């Protein structure tokens, strides 16, 4: 599935909201090429803003949400972006050319 803006992420968001991934335990977002992977992560999770953000320098941060932690990276020169949402039953991986679920429950 090709992602074209927020509409392309809507089916993945519904998958997360349905509980098919199980309890969300960890997320990773990395961005390049001007993409806003943090905004996409917020959209996918339909979560409130993080409770806290700890910056680690060199474009890295840890975001604490109620119930899970997310890692963010903004490496120099990276053209790709992506999001990985790890649940207790399955994992959702999102890239600019689409999304995919890994695991036996989803």
N, CA, C and O atoms as a DFTB+ gen file, in Angstrom:
424 C
 N C O
     1  1       0.836      -1.168       0.000
     2  2       0.000       0.000       0.000
     3  2       0.884       1.235       0.000
     4  3       1.767       1.367       0.847
     5  1       0.657       2.131      -0.932
     6  2       1.410       3.373      -1.015
     7  2       0.762       4.414      -0.123
     8  3      -0.462       4.539      -0.092
     9  1       1.575       5.155       0.597
    10  2       1.074       6.184       1.496
    11  2       1.065       7.517       0.777
    12  3       2.089       7.952       0.248
    13  1      -0.070       8.156       0.756
    14  2      -0.208       9.482       0.178
    15  2      -0.852      10.380       1.235
    16  3      -2.074      10.502       1.313
    17  1      -0.004      10.996       2.035
    18  2      -0.507      11.875       3.087
    19  2      -1.186      11.086       4.208
    20  3      -1.012       9.874       4.332
    21  1      -1.961      11.803       5.016
    22  2      -2.629      11.184       6.163
    23  2      -3.640      10.138       5.725
    24  3      -3.836       9.149       6.430
    25  1      -4.281      10.328       4.588
    26  2      -5.284       9.366       4.133
    27  2      -4.668       7.986       3.927
    28  3      -5.319       6.974       4.185
    29  1      -3.433       7.938       3.470
    30  2      -2.760       6.663       3.271
    31  2      -2.430       5.952       4.572
    32  3      -2.232       4.737       4.588
    33  1      -2.371       6.714       5.675
    34  2      -2.101       6.124       6.983
    35  2      -3.368       5.705       7.718
    36  3      -3.288       5.013       8.733
    37  1      -4.526       6.111       7.228
    38  2      -5.785       5.825       7.928
    39  2      -6.013       4.333       8.173
    40  3      -6.413       3.976       9.281
    41  1      -5.781       3.435       7.198
    42  2      -5.986       2.009       7.483
    43  2      -5.032       1.477       8.561
    44  3      -5.423       0.639       9.373
    45  1      -3.803       1.955       8.571
    46  2      -2.848       1.540       9.597
    47  2      -3.295       2.070      10.960
    48  3      -3.166       1.376      11.968
    49  1      -3.809       3.272      10.992
    50  2      -4.322       3.847      12.245
    51  2      -5.476       3.015      12.783
    52  3      -5.546       2.743      13.981
    53  1      -6.378       2.613      11.902
    54  2      -7.501       1.778      12.331
    55  2      -7.024       0.434      12.859
    56  3      -7.612      -0.109      13.794
    57  1      -5.963      -0.107      12.269
    58  2      -5.382      -1.359      12.746
    59  2      -4.871      -1.189      14.182
    60  3      -5.116      -2.041      15.036
    61  1      -4.168      -0.098      14.439
    62  2      -3.670       0.174      15.790
    63  2      -4.842       0.346      16.750
    64  3      -4.838      -0.223      17.842
    65  1      -5.839       1.123      16.353
    66  2      -6.997       1.393      17.209
    67  2      -7.815       0.144      17.496
    68  3      -8.460       0.048      18.540
    69  1      -7.792      -0.816      16.572
    70  2      -8.576      -2.045      16.744
    71  2      -8.008      -2.958      17.819
    72  3      -8.686      -3.867      18.297
    73  1      -6.765      -2.712      18.194
    74  2      -6.124      -3.565      19.185
    75  2      -5.411      -4.759      18.585
    76  3      -4.922      -5.613      19.325
    77  1      -5.338      -4.844      17.256
    78  2      -4.718      -5.996      16.591
    79  2      -3.239      -6.141      16.924
    80  3      -2.699      -7.247      16.867
    81  1      -2.573      -5.036      17.272
    82  2      -1.160      -5.124      17.637
    83  2      -0.980      -5.548      19.090
    84  3       0.129      -5.878      19.512
    85  1      -2.056      -5.541      19.843
    86  2      -1.965      -5.802      21.279
    87  2      -1.597      -4.527      22.004
    88  3      -1.793      -3.429      21.484
    89  1      -1.071      -4.670      23.185
    90  2      -0.656      -3.517      23.967
    91  2       0.614      -2.930      23.339
    92  3       1.582      -3.656      23.113
    93  1       0.616      -1.637      23.061
    94  2       1.785      -0.978      22.488
    95  2       2.847      -0.899      23.577
    96  3       2.590      -0.407      24.676
    97  1       4.054      -1.393      23.257
    98  2       5.118      -1.415      24.256
    99  2       6.299      -0.504      23.901
   100  3       7.005      -0.032      24.792
   101  1       6.514      -0.256      22.608
   102  2       7.648       0.572      22.190
   103  2       7.397       1.068      20.772
   104  3       6.784       0.377      19.958
   105  1       7.879       2.270      20.489
   106  2       7.800       2.826      19.134
   107  2       9.150       3.426      18.778
   108  3       9.899       3.878      19.644
   109  1       9.442       3.421      17.484
   110  2      10.652       4.070      16.984
   111  2      10.260       4.891      15.766
   112  3       9.566       4.405      14.873
   113  1      10.700       6.112      15.741
   114  2      10.446       6.976      14.592
   115  2      11.765       7.580      14.146
   116  3      12.545       8.064      14.966
   117  1      12.010       7.549      12.850
   118  2      13.178       8.230      12.314
   119  2      12.739       8.981      11.083
   120  3      11.858       8.532      10.349
   121  1      13.352      10.119      10.858
   122  2      12.898      10.940       9.735
   123  2      14.049      11.532       8.971
   124  3      15.140      11.761       9.494
   125  1      13.770      11.765       7.744
   126  2      14.697      12.417       6.846
   127  2      13.908      13.083       5.745
   128  3      12.697      12.887       5.647
   129  1      14.555      13.849       4.933
   130  2      13.923      14.452       3.766
   131  2      12.726      15.328       4.128
   132  3      11.772      15.418       3.357
   133  1      12.768      15.976       5.297
   134  2      11.708      16.900       5.670
   135  2      10.410      16.263       6.100
   136  3       9.438      16.981       6.334
   137  1      10.346      14.960       6.216
   138  2       9.114      14.295       6.646
   139  2       8.919      14.490       8.148
   140  3       9.893      14.624       8.889
   141  1       7.695      14.505       8.585
   142  2       7.416      14.667      10.011
   143  2       6.928      13.343      10.576
   144  3       5.724      13.112      10.696
   145  1       7.870      12.480      10.922
   146  2       7.503      11.164      11.426
   147  2       6.872      11.232      12.816
   148  3       6.081      10.357      13.168
   149  1       7.201      12.244      13.608
   150  2       6.568      12.371      14.925
   151  2       5.080      12.692      14.789
   152  3       4.262      12.148      15.530
   153  1       4.729      13.556      13.864
   154  2       3.315      13.859      13.633
   155  2       2.590      12.616      13.116
   156  3       1.450      12.354      13.501
   157  1       3.246      11.859      12.250
   158  2       2.645      10.621      11.745
   159  2       2.472       9.607      12.873
   160  3       1.457       8.914      12.931
   161  1       3.457       9.515      13.768
   162  2       3.354       8.607      14.911
   163  2       2.173       9.001      15.789
   164  3       1.392       8.142      16.199
   165  1       2.034      10.297      16.083
   166  2       0.898      10.770      16.879
   167  2      -0.420      10.410      16.211
   168  3      -1.367       9.997      16.880
   169  1      -0.485      10.567      14.882
   170  2      -1.702      10.246      14.144
   171  2      -2.012       8.758      14.247
   172  3      -3.152       8.376      14.512
   173  1      -1.001       7.917      14.040
   174  2      -1.213       6.471      14.083
   175  2      -1.667       5.996      15.456
   176  3      -2.534       5.129      15.560
   177  1      -1.089       6.557      16.500
   178  2      -1.396       6.108      17.858
   179  2      -2.641       6.762      18.428
   180  3      -3.220       6.263      19.394
   181  1      -3.057       7.878      17.836
   182  2      -4.179       8.634      18.381
   183  2      -3.934       8.862      19.873
   184  3      -4.846       8.748      20.692
   185  1      -2.691       9.182      20.203
   186  2      -2.259       9.312      21.590
   187  2      -2.143      10.784      21.977
   188  3      -1.972      11.652      21.122
   189  1      -2.238      11.047      23.278
   190  2      -1.988      12.417      23.731
   191  2      -0.515      12.753      23.523
   192  3       0.280      11.858      23.237
   193  1      -0.138      14.010      23.657
   194  2       1.275      14.371      23.550
   195  2       2.094      13.598      24.592
   196  3       1.553      13.151      25.604
   197  1       3.391      13.446      24.341
   198  2       4.213      12.721      25.310
   199  2       4.222      13.420      26.670
   200  3       4.093      14.640      26.768
   201  1       4.377      12.608      27.707
   202  2       4.462      13.119      29.067
   203  2       5.780      13.855      29.266
   204  3       5.835      14.882      29.943
   205  1       6.850      13.313      28.663
   206  2       8.152      13.963      28.750
   207  2       8.976      13.635      27.515
   208  3       8.753      12.629      26.842
   209  1       9.934      14.511      27.235
   210  2      10.862      14.325      26.121
   211  2      12.266      14.558      26.669
   212  3      12.553      15.593      27.268
   213  1      13.137      13.568      26.448
   214  2      14.531      13.688      26.857
   215  2      15.387      13.737      25.602
   216  3      15.430      12.771      24.841
   217  1      16.063      14.847      25.381
   218  2      16.929      14.993      24.210
   219  2      18.302      14.411      24.526
   220  3      18.851      14.625      25.606
   221  1      18.843      13.670      23.562
   222  2      20.138      13.023      23.745
   223  2      21.212      13.625      22.846
   224  3      22.341      13.134      22.840
   225  1      20.904      14.651      22.103
   226  2      21.858      15.245      21.182
   227  2      21.926      14.474      19.880
   228  3      21.393      13.369      19.777
   229  1      22.571      15.046      18.898
   230  2      22.739      14.423      17.574
   231  2      21.412      13.981      16.975
   232  3      21.355      12.955      16.297
   233  1      20.334      14.744      17.216
   234  2      19.046      14.446      16.601
   235  2      18.321      13.260      17.200
   236  3      17.481      12.664      16.525
   237  1      18.610      12.892      18.439
   238  2      17.954      11.749      19.072
   239  2      17.209      12.197      20.326
   240  3      17.621      13.133      21.011
   241  1      16.095      11.504      20.612
   242  2      15.316      11.817      21.805
   243  2      14.516      10.596      22.228
   244  3      14.225       9.709      21.426
   245  1      14.169      10.574      23.512
   246  2      13.266       9.565      24.051
   247  2      11.997      10.272      24.473
   248  3      12.041      11.264      25.201
   249  1      10.862       9.761      24.015
   250  2       9.566      10.344      24.340
   251  2       8.816       9.356      25.220
   252  3       8.674       8.186      24.864
   253  1       8.340       9.819      26.358
   254  2       7.583       8.955      27.268
   255  2       6.104       9.294      27.148
   256  3       5.687      10.430      27.374
   257  1       5.328       8.287      26.788
   258  2       3.884       8.388      26.697
   259  2       3.283       7.578      27.843
   260  3       3.969       6.732      28.417
   261  1       2.038       7.815      28.182
   262  2       1.412       6.951      29.185
   263  2       1.385       5.501      28.659
   264  3       0.690       5.208      27.686
   265  1       2.126       4.618      29.290
   266  2       2.088       3.202      28.922
   267  2       3.175       2.707      27.998
   268  3       3.356       1.495      27.878
   269  1       3.914       3.594      27.334
   270  2       4.979       3.134      26.442
   271  2       6.003       4.235      26.216
   272  3       5.799       5.392      26.585
   273  1       7.109       3.838      25.598
   274  2       8.207       4.754      25.288
   275  2       8.441       4.755      23.782
   276  3       8.270       3.732      23.119
   277  1       8.832       5.905      23.248
   278  2       9.169       6.017      21.827
   279  2      10.580       6.596      21.697
   280  3      10.990       7.465      22.467
   281  1      11.296       6.098      20.719
   282  2      12.627       6.586      20.396
   283  2      12.530       7.363      19.086
   284  3      11.893       6.910      18.135
   285  1      13.160       8.525      19.043
   286  2      13.136       9.352      17.835
   287  2      14.559       9.634      17.393
   288  3      15.430       9.925      18.213
   289  1      14.789       9.544      16.083
   290  2      16.096       9.858      15.506
   291  2      15.900      10.701      14.259
   292  3      14.989      10.463      13.465
   293  1      16.768      11.690      14.100
   294  2      16.774      12.524      12.910
   295  2      18.208      12.579      12.392
   296  3      18.866      13.614      12.493
   297  1      18.697      11.461      11.834
   298  2      20.091      11.407      11.389
   299  2      20.342      12.277      10.162
   300  3      19.480      12.411       9.293
   301  1      21.508      12.853      10.106
   302  2      21.879      13.696       8.962
   303  2      22.022      12.856       7.704
   304  3      22.530      11.735       7.739
   305  1      21.570      13.410       6.612
   306  2      21.744      12.772       5.315
   307  2      20.800      11.622       5.020
   308  3      20.890      11.015       3.953
   309  1      19.907      11.311       5.930
   310  2      18.972      10.206       5.701
   311  2      17.842      10.681       4.795
   312  3      17.224      11.711       5.064
   313  1      17.573       9.955       3.746
   314  2      16.492      10.307       2.838
   315  2      15.185       9.610       3.212
   316  3      14.106      10.104       2.888
   317  1      15.274       8.497       3.875
   318  2      14.107       7.682       4.224
   319  2      13.514       8.157       5.544
   320  3      14.167       8.860       6.314
   321  1      12.295       7.774       5.789
   322  2      11.711       7.972       7.108
   323  2      10.929       6.719       7.440
   324  3      10.594       5.938       6.549
   325  1      10.641       6.526       8.685
   326  2       9.907       5.336       9.063
   327  2       9.441       5.373      10.501
   328  3       9.910       6.156      11.327
   329  1       8.502       4.495      10.757
   330  2       7.931       4.348      12.080
   331  2       7.780       2.857      12.335
   332  3       7.353       2.111      11.454
   333  1       8.125       2.430      13.523
   334  2       7.910       1.056      13.939
   335  2       7.138       1.102      15.244
   336  3       7.572       1.739      16.204
   337  1       6.000       0.432      15.285
   338  2       5.186       0.367      16.486
   339  2       5.151      -1.093      16.914
   340  3       4.595      -1.944      16.219
   341  1       5.750      -1.371      18.065
   342  2       5.845      -2.740      18.575
   343  2       4.736      -2.982      19.589
   344  3       4.658      -2.314      20.620
   345  1       3.896      -3.935      19.283
   346  2       2.830      -4.315      20.202
   347  2       3.110      -5.679      20.800
   348  3       4.050      -6.360      20.387
   349  1       2.310      -6.080      21.759
   350  2       2.499      -7.371      22.409
   351  2       2.114      -8.539      21.510
   352  3       2.484      -9.677      21.799
   353  1       1.370      -8.282      20.409
   354  2       0.965      -9.341      19.487
   355  2       1.583      -9.225      18.097
   356  3       1.794     -10.232      17.420
   357  1       1.870      -8.010      17.680
   358  2       2.383      -7.800      16.320
   359  2       3.102      -6.457      16.256
   360  3       3.011      -5.641      17.173
   361  1       3.822      -6.243      15.149
   362  2       4.581      -5.015      14.919
   363  2       4.133      -4.381      13.612
   364  3       3.973      -5.069      12.604
   365  1       3.932      -3.081      13.631
   366  2       3.571      -2.314      12.444
   367  2       4.780      -1.507      12.008
   368  3       5.343      -0.751      12.800
   369  1       5.184      -1.662      10.757
   370  2       6.291      -0.898      10.182
   371  2       5.739      -0.006       9.074
   372  3       5.038      -0.478       8.179
   373  1       6.057       1.275       9.140
   374  2       5.566       2.254       8.169
   375  2       6.764       2.921       7.512
   376  3       7.678       3.385       8.195
   377  1       6.756       2.967       6.191
   378  2       7.752       3.711       5.416
   379  2       7.011       4.541       4.385
   380  3       5.788       4.454       4.274
   381  1       7.736       5.336       3.640
   382  2       7.062       6.227       2.690
   383  2       6.333       5.469       1.586
   384  3       5.384       5.989       0.999
   385  1       6.768       4.248       1.299
   386  2       6.119       3.498       0.219
   387  2       5.035       2.550       0.706
   388  3       4.483       1.789      -0.089
   389  1       4.718       2.578       2.000
   390  2       3.630       1.757       2.498
   391  2       3.839       1.295       3.916
   392  3       4.748       1.761       4.604
   393  1       3.004       0.382       4.354
   394  2       3.103      -0.146       5.703
   395  2       2.877      -1.652       5.669
   396  3       2.291      -2.198       4.735
   397  1       3.365      -2.303       6.724
   398  2       3.290      -3.769       6.780
   399  2       3.196      -4.192       8.244
   400  3       3.761      -3.545       9.126
   401  1       2.480      -5.279       8.489
   402  2       2.343      -5.821       9.829
   403  2       3.113      -7.130       9.907
   404  3       3.023      -7.972       9.013
   405  1       3.866      -7.287      10.982
   406  2       4.608      -8.506      11.238
   407  2       4.094      -9.103      12.537
   408  3       3.929      -8.387      13.524
   409  1       3.844     -10.383      12.550
   410  2       3.393     -11.055      13.754
   411  2       2.213     -11.958      13.460
   412  3       1.557     -11.834      12.426
   413  1       1.963     -12.838      14.355
   414  2       0.944     -13.848      14.113
   415  2      -0.473     -13.409      14.442
   416  3      -1.417     -14.046      13.974
   417  1      -0.666     -12.371      15.209
   418  2      -2.008     -11.985      15.645
   419  2      -2.720     -11.039      14.691
   420  3      -3.949     -11.031      14.631
   421  1      -1.963     -10.245      13.945
   422  2      -2.608      -9.200      13.111
   423  2      -2.897      -9.729      11.717
   424  3      -3.433      -9.002      10.880
